[in-house]
Amino acid sequence: MISQEKTNPTPRCFLHPNLEAIARCVLCGRFLCPQCRVVFSNRNYCRTCASAFTPTSPPPPYIPPTAPLCPTIPSRIKERVFPYAEWSTGEAIAVFGFSMLIMVFVGVFFAITIGLFSRGPNYSTRSLVILTFIASSIFYSLLLLGISYSIRIRHNLNVRSVMPYNELALKSALHGALLGIPLFASALLIEHIGEKIIGKNQIDILSKSFTKGIGVFEILILFFTIVVLAPICEEIFFRGYLYPAMRNRMDPHPAMILNGAIFAAVHIGDVRSWAIGFIPRFLVGYFVCYLFEKYRTITGPIATHATYNGLILLLASLHL
């Protein structure tokens, strides 16, 4: 059996062959580790090449290489912005797909059970809320278990890799909470414009639930589900787990666009909702990726997501 290391060799630094390369000099083509890399005008250079055009602040003296460049190394390498993210985008999608598949089967079972045994005038509303909570809890539990297996078992990493926290966490959370307000306002505007074009369309389960009446119990369950559980679990997956894998393989804006598009796509319930629901959710996904890229902490995306969902719940509870 051929090992993965032989079939897909990892580029090594030309000067420190025991260290993995994270970039490549745009002039001489040498592979560079963090110690040998010099960034100038957002481009990567080795110390020798950098000293040729930065005489006012030359880099440390050049040390001759101790090992030749391996001829089997690919001719081009993409800089790893998140060096700890050793998992692939395909692996992340597989974790999400498996969790979703199991949730669908379990959700159908509970839907049948609730439909057979629920009683009372608020049967449809309460059943829908309980079913949403059960399905969400199962899905998020499976999702977190899949992420944990991928990180700890397959790649022998710490689970905090998908929950980065640094000194900017509080600032990121504040900016994230403030960002959720204009995103919610833009969602209302887009929905209003969409209704003028294609007619009124209730795109959220919340909207359908509140048309039939809802009590305090249902409000509390929905609050925990969509304002606490969903932002934490979904941001751990989409921004903490999926986005770093994408970012290591593409530039920031393509990664943010693709991540936002996937985030929006999995939140659309039916085909008719695409016309109204996709754009607001895409904007949320894109801008929380921007927060994560800027601050490198998960607190900002969680705060944005929680604020956005909380305003949706508040608006629905006020029957506006």
C-alpha positions in Angstrom: 0.0 0.0 0.0 1.5 3.4 -1.0 1.5 5.9 1.8 -0.1 9.3 1.5 3.2 11.0 2.1 4.8 9.3 -1.0 1.9 10.0 -3.3 1.4 13.6 -2.2 4.7 14.9 -0.9 4.6 18.0 1.3 6.8 20.9 0.2 9.7 21.6 2.6 11.7 24.8 3.2 14.8 24.9 1.0 16.9 26.0 4.0 15.2 24.1 6.7 14.1 20.7 5.2 12.6 19.7 8.6 10.0 22.5 8.3 7.0 22.6 6.1 6.9 25.3 3.5 4.1 27.9 3.6 5.0 30.1 0.7 7.3 30.3 -2.3 9.6 33.1 -3.5 8.1 34.8 -6.5 11.6 35.5 -8.0 13.8 32.5 -7.4 11.1 29.9 -6.7 12.5 28.6 -3.5 10.1 27.1 -0.9 10.0 29.0 2.3 9.1 28.3 6.0 7.9 31.1 8.3 11.5 31.8 9.3 12.8 32.3 5.8 9.8 34.1 4.4 9.8 37.9 3.8 6.6 39.7 2.7 6.9 42.8 0.6 3.9 44.5 -1.0 1.8 41.5 -0.2 4.2 39.1 -2.1 6.5 36.4 -0.8 10.3 36.5 -1.2 13.2 34.7 0.3 15.7 36.7 2.3 18.2 36.9 -0.5 15.8 38.2 -3.1 14.2 40.6 -0.6 17.6 42.2 0.2 18.1 43.2 -3.4 15.2 45.8 -3.4 14.9 46.8 0.3 18.4 48.2 1.0 17.1 50.5 3.7 15.8 47.6 5.8 17.7 44.5 4.6 16.6 41.1 6.0 18.9 39.0 8.1 22.0 37.6 6.3 21.4 34.8 3.8 22.5 31.3 4.9 23.5 28.9 2.1 21.1 26.0 1.7 22.0 22.7 3.3 19.8 20.5 1.1 18.9 20.6 -2.6 15.4 21.3 -3.8 13.4 18.0 -4.1 12.5 17.5 -7.8 9.2 15.8 -6.9 7.9 18.9 -5.2 5.1 20.6 -7.2 6.1 23.6 -9.2 3.6 25.8 -7.4 2.4 26.0 -3.9 -0.6 27.9 -2.3 0.3 29.6 0.9 -1.4 28.1 3.9 -3.1 30.9 5.7 -4.4 28.5 8.4 -1.5 26.1 8.8 -3.3 24.1 11.5 -6.2 23.2 9.1 -5.0 19.9 7.7 -8.4 18.7 6.7 -9.8 19.1 3.2 -12.9 20.9 2.0 -14.2 17.6 0.8 -13.8 16.1 4.2 -15.8 19.0 5.7 -18.6 18.6 3.2 -18.7 14.9 3.9 -19.2 15.5 7.6 -22.0 17.9 6.9 -23.7 15.6 4.4 -23.6 12.6 6.7 -25.0 14.6 9.6 -27.8 16.0 7.4 -28.7 12.5 6.1 -29.0 11.0 9.6 -31.0 14.0 10.8 -33.5 13.7 7.9 -34.3 10.0 8.8 -34.6 10.7 12.5 -36.7 13.9 11.8 -39.2 11.9 9.7 -39.5 9.4 12.5 -40.2 12.1 15.1 -42.6 13.9 12.8 -44.7 10.7 12.5 -44.6 10.2 16.2 -45.6 13.7 17.1 -48.4 13.6 14.4 -49.8 10.5 15.9 -49.7 11.3 19.6 -50.1 15.1 19.9 -53.4 16.6 21.0 -54.9 20.0 21.7 -55.8 23.1 19.7 -52.2 24.2 19.3 -51.2 20.8 18.0 -49.7 22.0 14.7 -47.7 24.9 16.2 -46.3 23.1 19.2 -45.5 20.0 17.2 -43.6 22.0 14.6 -41.6 23.8 17.3 -40.7 20.6 19.1 -39.8 18.9 15.9 -37.6 21.8 14.9 -35.8 21.6 18.3 -35.4 17.8 18.1 -34.1 17.8 14.6 -31.8 20.7 15.2 -30.3 19.1 18.3 -29.7 15.8 16.6 -28.2 17.5 13.6 -25.8 19.8 15.6 -24.8 16.9 17.8 -23.9 14.8 14.8 -22.1 17.7 13.2 -20.0 18.4 16.2 -19.2 14.7 16.6 -18.1 14.5 13.0 -15.9 17.6 13.4 -14.4 16.2 16.6 -13.6 12.9 14.9 -12.0 14.6 11.9 -9.8 16.8 14.0 -8.8 14.6 16.9 -8.8 11.1 15.4 -7.9 11.7 11.8 -5.5 14.7 12.2 -4.5 14.5 15.9 -5.3 18.1 16.5 -6.9 20.0 19.3 -10.6 20.8 19.0 -9.9 24.4 19.7 -8.6 24.6 16.2 -12.2 25.2 15.0 -12.9 27.6 17.9 -10.0 30.1 17.7 -10.0 32.7 20.5 -7.5 35.5 20.9 -7.1 39.0 22.4 -9.4 40.4 19.8 -12.3 38.1 20.7 -14.3 40.8 22.6 -13.8 43.4 19.9 -14.8 40.9 17.3 -18.0 40.0 19.2 -19.0 43.6 19.6 -18.5 44.3 15.9 -20.3 41.1 15.0 -23.4 42.0 17.1 -23.5 45.4 15.5 -23.1 43.9 12.0 -26.2 41.7 12.6 -28.5 44.7 12.7 -27.8 46.1 9.1 -27.8 42.5 7.8 -31.3 42.0 9.3 -32.5 45.3 7.9 -31.2 44.3 4.4 -33.0 41.0 4.7 -36.3 42.8 5.3 -35.7 45.1 2.4 -34.8 42.3 0.0 -37.9 40.3 1.2 -40.1 43.4 0.6 -38.7 43.9 -2.9 -39.1 40.2 -3.6 -42.8 40.2 -2.5 -43.4 43.1 -4.9 -42.0 41.1 -7.8 -43.1 37.5 -7.2 -45.8 37.9 -4.5 -46.0 37.2 -0.8 -44.0 34.2 0.3 -43.4 33.1 3.9 -39.9 31.7 3.7 -39.2 30.9 7.3 -40.6 28.1 9.5 -41.0 30.9 12.1 -43.3 32.8 9.9 -45.5 29.7 9.3 -45.5 28.9 13.0 -46.6 32.3 14.1 -49.6 32.5 11.8 -51.2 29.8 13.9 -50.4 31.2 17.3 -47.6 30.5 19.7 -47.1 30.5 23.5 -44.3 31.2 25.9 -43.1 27.6 25.9 -42.6 27.7 22.2 -40.9 31.1 22.3 -38.3 29.7 24.8 -37.7 26.6 22.7 -37.2 28.6 19.6 -34.9 31.1 21.3 -32.6 28.4 22.5 -32.7 26.7 19.1 -32.1 29.6 16.7 -30.4 32.2 18.9 -28.1 30.0 21.0 -27.7 26.5 19.5 -27.7 27.4 15.8 -25.2 30.3 15.8 -22.6 28.4 17.9 -22.8 25.1 16.1 -23.2 26.5 12.6 -20.3 29.0 13.0 -18.0 26.3 14.4 -18.7 24.3 11.2 -18.9 27.0 8.5 -16.3 29.4 9.7 -14.2 27.4 12.1 -14.0 24.2 10.1 -15.0 24.7 6.5 -13.7 28.2 5.8 -10.0 27.5 6.8 -9.9 24.5 4.5 -11.2 26.7 1.6 -9.0 29.6 2.5 -5.8 27.4 2.3 -6.7 26.6 -1.3 -7.9 30.0 -2.6 -7.8 33.7 -2.1 -9.9 35.4 0.5 -12.8 36.8 -1.6 -13.4 33.6 -3.6 -13.3 31.6 -0.3 -15.8 34.0 1.4 -18.1 33.9 -1.7 -18.1 30.2 -1.9 -18.6 29.7 1.8 -21.4 32.3 1.9 -23.1 30.5 -1.0 -22.9 27.1 0.6 -24.2 28.6 3.9 -27.2 30.2 2.1 -27.9 27.1 0.0 -28.3 24.8 3.0 -30.7 27.2 4.7 -33.3 27.4 1.9 -36.3 25.1 2.5 -37.9 25.0 -0.9 -37.3 26.1 -4.5 -39.6 29.1 -4.4 -37.7 30.5 -1.4 -34.5 30.8 -3.4 -35.6 34.1 -5.0 -36.0 35.8 -1.7 -34.1 33.8 0.9 -30.8 33.2 -0.8 -29.4 36.7 -1.0 -29.9 37.7 2.7 -28.4 34.4 3.9 -25.5 34.8 1.5 -24.8 38.2 2.8 -24.7 36.9 6.4 -22.3 34.1 5.3 -20.0 36.4 3.4 -19.7 39.1 6.1 -19.1 36.7 8.9 -16.3 35.1 6.9 -14.9 38.6 6.6 -15.0 39.0 10.4 -13.3 35.6 10.8 -10.7 36.6 8.2 -10.0 39.9 9.9 -10.0 38.9 13.6 -9.2 35.2 13.4 -11.6 34.4 16.2 -15.0 32.7 16.2 -16.8 35.1 18.6 -17.6 37.7 15.9 -19.4 35.3 13.5 -21.3 33.8 16.4 -22.4 37.3 17.6 -23.5 38.3 14.1 -25.5 35.1 13.6 -27.1 35.3 17.0 -28.1 38.9 16.5 -29.6 38.2 13.1 -31.6 35.2 14.3 -32.7 37.0 17.5 -34.1 39.9 15.5 -36.0 37.5 13.3 -37.5 35.8 16.4 -38.3 39.2 18.0 -40.1 40.4 14.8 -42.1 37.2 14.5 -43.1 37.3 18.2 -44.4 40.9 17.8 -46.5 39.7 14.8 -45.0 42.4 12.6 
